[in-house]
Amino acid sequence: PMYDNALKLAEKRLQINPADTDTLAQMAHYAASVGDKVAAMDYITRASPETSEDMIVRYSVATAFCAMGRWEQALDLLEGALELGYPSHMAVADANLGELQEMPRFQALTGQSQ
């Protein structure tokens, strides 16, 4: 229910600005988290995370890909978000990236390598 409510509120924001990439990226995360992969991919396409210079867009889409089990795409976007200045300690603490956190690439990206 939490993500369903978030989707409804975000949809209202898109009515004001349909090109709001931050909102589209967040909606991708919400949709992926409730299992709606089709909607999540639509939001991802519209947010254009690969070309975005917004670390939040890249990070939010990384969490969406993680929720869909698309690890490499999640890691690619996480890497981009970190390069743009997203704090690595926030990624380490984010339960939305739980599946990635045991992976060597994630650990290397966030300075957690042993």
C-alpha positions as a Python dict, from the first residue, in 0.01 Angstrom:
ca = {
    (1, 'P'): (0, 0, 0),
    (2, 'M'): (284, 244, 74),
    (3, 'Y'): (421, 231, -281),
    (4, 'D'): (71, 235, -429),
    (5, 'N'): (5, 562, -244),
    (6, 'A'): (342, 698, -352),
    (7, 'L'): (259, 619, -715),
    (8, 'K'): (-71, 807, -688),
    (9, 'L'): (99, 1113, -541),
    (10, 'A'): (378, 1103, -797),
    (11, 'E'): (125, 1079, -1079),
    (12, 'K'): (-17, 1413, -960),
    (13, 'R'): (330, 1565, -985),
    (14, 'L'): (361, 1436, -1342),
    (15, 'Q'): (34, 1607, -1433),
    (16, 'I'): (209, 1935, -1352),
    (17, 'N'): (537, 1844, -1524),
    (18, 'P'): (529, 1529, -1741),
    (19, 'A'): (904, 1556, -1803),
    (20, 'D'): (1004, 1557, -1434),
    (21, 'T'): (1282, 1298, -1448),
    (22, 'D'): (1324, 1282, -1068),
    (23, 'T'): (958, 1187, -1029),
    (24, 'L'): (975, 941, -1320),
    (25, 'A'): (1278, 771, -1165),
    (26, 'Q'): (1106, 747, -826),
    (27, 'M'): (797, 605, -995),
    (28, 'A'): (1016, 342, -1160),
    (29, 'H'): (1132, 236, -815),
    (30, 'Y'): (779, 230, -676),
    (31, 'A'): (638, 33, -971),
    (32, 'A'): (924, -218, -962),
    (33, 'S'): (876, -260, -587),
    (34, 'V'): (511, -358, -632),
    (35, 'G'): (603, -597, -913),
    (36, 'D'): (481, -390, -1208),
    (37, 'K'): (782, -436, -1435),
    (38, 'V'): (605, -303, -1744),
    (39, 'A'): (524, 29, -1578),
    (40, 'A'): (869, 42, -1419),
    (41, 'M'): (1036, 3, -1758),
    (42, 'D'): (810, 272, -1906),
    (43, 'Y'): (911, 515, -1630),
    (44, 'I'): (1277, 421, -1675),
    (45, 'T'): (1259, 487, -2048),
    (46, 'R'): (1098, 824, -1986),
    (47, 'A'): (1352, 921, -1717),
    (48, 'S'): (1649, 848, -1950),
    (49, 'P'): (1886, 760, -1666),
    (50, 'E'): (2180, 663, -1889),
    (51, 'T'): (2215, 1020, -2011),
    (52, 'S'): (2101, 1199, -1697),
    (53, 'E'): (2350, 1412, -1508),
    (54, 'D'): (2123, 1387, -1202),
    (55, 'M'): (2263, 1148, -943),
    (56, 'I'): (1918, 1099, -788),
    (57, 'V'): (1767, 989, -1119),
    (58, 'R'): (2045, 735, -1170),
    (59, 'Y'): (2023, 614, -810),
    (60, 'S'): (1643, 578, -809),
    (61, 'V'): (1652, 381, -1134),
    (62, 'A'): (1930, 163, -990),
    (63, 'T'): (1695, 70, -704),
    (64, 'A'): (1422, -8, -958),
    (65, 'F'): (1652, -239, -1154),
    (66, 'C'): (1755, -404, -828),
    (67, 'A'): (1389, -467, -740),
    (68, 'M'): (1349, -633, -1081),
    (69, 'G'): (1658, -850, -1037),
    (70, 'R'): (1851, -673, -1312),
    (71, 'W'): (2179, -657, -1122),
    (72, 'E'): (2419, -539, -1393),
    (73, 'Q'): (2194, -252, -1497),
    (74, 'A'): (2147, -159, -1131),
    (75, 'L'): (2523, -161, -1074),
    (76, 'D'): (2589, 43, -1390),
    (77, 'L'): (2349, 315, -1279),
    (78, 'L'): (2472, 302, -920),
    (79, 'E'): (2824, 353, -1050),
    (80, 'G'): (2705, 657, -1246),
    (81, 'A'): (2524, 798, -942),
    (82, 'L'): (2835, 758, -728),
    (83, 'E'): (3050, 925, -994),
    (84, 'L'): (2807, 1217, -992),
    (85, 'G'): (2845, 1254, -615),
    (86, 'Y'): (2588, 1024, -456),
    (87, 'P'): (2727, 934, -110),
    (88, 'S'): (2852, 575, -102),
    (89, 'H'): (2757, 536, 265),
    (90, 'M'): (2394, 598, 169),
    (91, 'A'): (2407, 315, -88),
    (92, 'V'): (2564, 84, 171),
    (93, 'A'): (2280, 160, 415),
    (94, 'D'): (1996, 133, 161),
    (95, 'A'): (1787, -181, 202),
    (96, 'N'): (1658, -126, -153),
    (97, 'L'): (2001, -235, -275),
    (98, 'G'): (2022, -534, -42),
    (99, 'E'): (2073, -791, -318),
    (100, 'L'): (2366, -595, -457),
    (101, 'Q'): (2545, -536, -131),
    (102, 'E'): (2709, -881, -122),
    (103, 'M'): (2841, -849, -476),
    (104, 'P'): (3211, -771, -522),
    (105, 'R'): (3140, -492, -772),
    (106, 'F'): (2908, -316, -528),
    (107, 'Q'): (3167, -350, -253),
    (108, 'A'): (3437, -209, -480),
    (109, 'L'): (3217, 82, -589),
    (110, 'T'): (3132, 175, -233),
    (111, 'G'): (3477, 117, -82),
    (112, 'Q'): (3360, -188, 110),
    (113, 'S'): (3607, -433, -48),
    (114, 'Q'): (3797, -651, 193),
}
